[in-house]
């Protein structure tokens, strides 16, 4: 990824409202995190911006670690990914007005854009395609080998709802990790699904080449988003790759699950103790 400026095709794709945009950040503990941010777009050739309408973890993370990764996927399955450095935010001005005049937010009774964030582009990939032709062999390989990658443990982690989202072949999955320089990076996954409630797996067949650089034992996160914009985020230890039933497979052992859907986003696993609500 040696491009330092947004290309015209990337700028055009980012300007569309009908797209998936995800932002990868690092938590204060150095763990990868992914947020769905469809308002992402290019302000100019070197500046990424996005609008915020709710307070999730990614907006907190950039205040402590400004390095971010991002990925954009169009309905035609073209995608770009890159890295940037957060530089600040505003709560007024021309970009604030522009976002709130978009139909999605202008006519929404419950929320609008309250903050606009900016980041300076560090690098950008060329346009690539997550084609169905590439996905189908991966889905077939996943169906063949996933049964050989179960954990053998009974205590469930994913709920049936979360497992259904991640197992649907139409659910788009994005994988995030920290590169050797500690900069968040994110990639789309061509095919992935659960081996059981405690493990998410994927074949390396048809996947982006950058996945080959992942090292077993490092922390990775995967966000799944379905056609109804329902989503779930899981994070855990990357297992590395190995042959299962003649297929080269990889995956992660799930140790953390997060509901990324507003208005009640928050940690699902490990369970968070309920606390009494008191009035002062």
N, C-alpha and C positions, 0 to 999 in steps of 0.2 A: 504494500500500500504506500506508494511514493507520491501520489497526487497531493498537493498542498492547497488546491483550490477546488471548489465545486464546479464540476463540468456542467455544460448546459443541460444535458439529459438528466443529471442528478438534481439540478436545481428545479427543473420542470417536474420531476417525480415528487420531490419534497413539497412543492407548492400545492399538490393535490390534497383535497380533503379525504378522498377515498384511497386510503393506504393504511398499512400498518407501520408504525414507527415505535422502536423500543430503545430505551436508554439504559446502558449498563453503568453502574456505579460500584464503589467499594465501601463497605461499612467501616465504622471506626475500628472493628476487629480485623479488618483486612479480608472480609468475605465478599464474594461477588453478589451483586443484586441486579435485578432487571425490572424495569417499569414500562408499561405500555403507555406511550405518549404519542398519539396520532397527530397532535398539533405541531410536531416538529417540522421545521422548514428552514431554508437558507435565507438569511437576511441579505447577504451579499456573497461574493466569491469566497470569503474566508471566515464567515460568521454563521454558526448554527444557532437557531433560537427555537424556543418552545414555550407554549402557554400552560400555565398551571391553574387548575380549577379546584384541586383538593390537595391536602397536605399528606403526602406519603413519605416513605423512607428515602427515596432518591433525592427529594428536595432538601432533606436534612443532610444526606451524605455529602453533597457537593459543597456544603459550607465548610466541611472539615477536610475533604479531599476533592479538589476541583477537577481531577482527571476523569473523563467519561469516555465510554464507547457508545456507538449507536449503529442501528441497522434499520433500513427502510425497505419494505416489500410492497410492490404495487399489485393491483388485482391481476395484472398480466404475468405475474410471478417474476418480474425483474427486481433485483435487489442490489443495494449498495451498502457497504459498511465502512465505518471510519472511527477515528478517535479525535477527541477535542479536549480543550481545557476551559472549564467554566470561568467566566470573568465577571459575572454580576447579574443583577436583576432589577427590574423597575416595576412600579405599580401605576404608572401613567405614561402618557406619550403616544406617538403615532402607532407604534406596534401594539400597544395595549388597546387602542381604539380599533385597529385593524382586526385583531383577534375577536373582539367582542361584537364586531359587525358581521362576522361570519354567521351564516344561518343556524349552525348548530348551537351557538352560544347566544346569538341575538334574541332568538325566540324561545330560549329555555327559561322556564319559570324558576327552576331550582338552583341553578348555578351559572356563572359566567367565568371568564378568565380573570383571575385576580392578580396574577403576577406573570411577567414575561422574563424568561431566563436567556442568557447569552453565553456562548462558548466559542473560542477561537479554534478553527479547524487545525488539526495536527497532521492528519493523513486521511486519504479516502481511496477506496478500492475502485476498480473499473466496474462497469455494469456487468452483472452476472445473472443467470437464469436458474431458478429453482423449478425446472420443467417437470411436468408430469411424466415425461419419458424417463427422466432420471429417478423420479420418486417410486415408480411402480416396481422396478427390480429391488429397491430398498425395502419397500413394504412386503414384498414376497419373501425376502431374506429375513426380515423381522419375524414374520409369521412362522418361518421354519425353525428359527433358532431361539426365540425368546423363552420357550419352555425349558430350555437347558440352562437358564440363568437365574432360576428362582433362588431365593435365600434359604429356604427350608425353615424359616422362622414363622411362628404363628402370630405373634403380637402385631396387629395391623398398625400402619402409620397413615397411609392415604385413606380417606373416606371413599365410599363408593362413588360419590359425586365427583371428587377430584380424580379418581381413577378413570371414570367415564370420559372426562374432558381430555385427559392425556392419551387415552387409547383410541379416540376417534381419529380415523385416517384423515379427516378434513381439518383437524386441529393443527394450527401452525405452531411449531416449536422453535424457540430461540435458546441458544446455549451461551452462557457468559462465563468468563474466567479472567484471571489476572495474567497478563503476559510477563515475560521474564523481567521487564522493567517495572512491574507492578501496576501497569496501566490497564484499566478494565477494557475488555474486548468482547464482542458479541458476534455470533454467527447463526444463521438459520439452520435447522436440522431437516434434512429431506425426509427422514422417517424415524420415528421413535415411539416407544410404548412401554407399558409396565410389564415386568416379569412377574411381579406380585406387588403387594401394597408397600413394600419396603425398597424396591429397586426399579429404576428406570433404565431402559437399555435401548441401543440403536446399532444397526449395522454400519460399518464404515463404507459400504458400497454406496456410491452416488452422493456422498457427503462432501462438503467443501474441504479443499486440501489442507486448510489451516488446522483442521481437527487432528491431523497427524502429529502436530507438535505438542499436544497435551501429554502431560506426564502423569502416570498413575500416582495416586495419593494426594493430588492437589484438589483444592475445593472448586467445585463448579456449580452453576445454577442453571435451571431450565424453566422457562416460562412457556406455558401452553395457552393459546388463545383460539377459541372455536368461532364458528360463523355467527353465533349469537353474541359475540364479544364477552363470553364468559371465560374466565381465566383462572389459572392456579400457578403458583411458583413453588418449585422445590429446589433444595440445595443439599449437597452432600459431597462425599469423597469420590473422586473419579477412580474407576476400577482399572483403568488401562484397557488395552485391547487383547483379544485372544480368539482362537478358533473355537466355535461351537457348531456342531453338526455341519461342518464344512463352510461356515460363514464366519468372517472376521467381525466380531462384535465388541462393543464397548458399552459403558454405562456408569451409573452412579448409585451408591447406596444412600438412600434418602435419610437425612438427619434433621431436616427443618422444612416445614411447609408453611406457606404464607398465602392468605387470601388477598389478592391484589385488586379486587373489585370494590369501587366505592359504592355506598358511603361508609361501609364498615370494614375497611381493610385492616388486616392485622394478622398476627401469628396464630396459626392453628396447631402446629406441632413443633416442639413439645408443648403440651397443653399449658395455657396461661391460667393461673389460679384466679378465680373470681374474687373481686374486691367489692365490699359494700359501698354504695353511693351515699354520701352524707351531705347535708346542707350546712353551710356556715352562716 
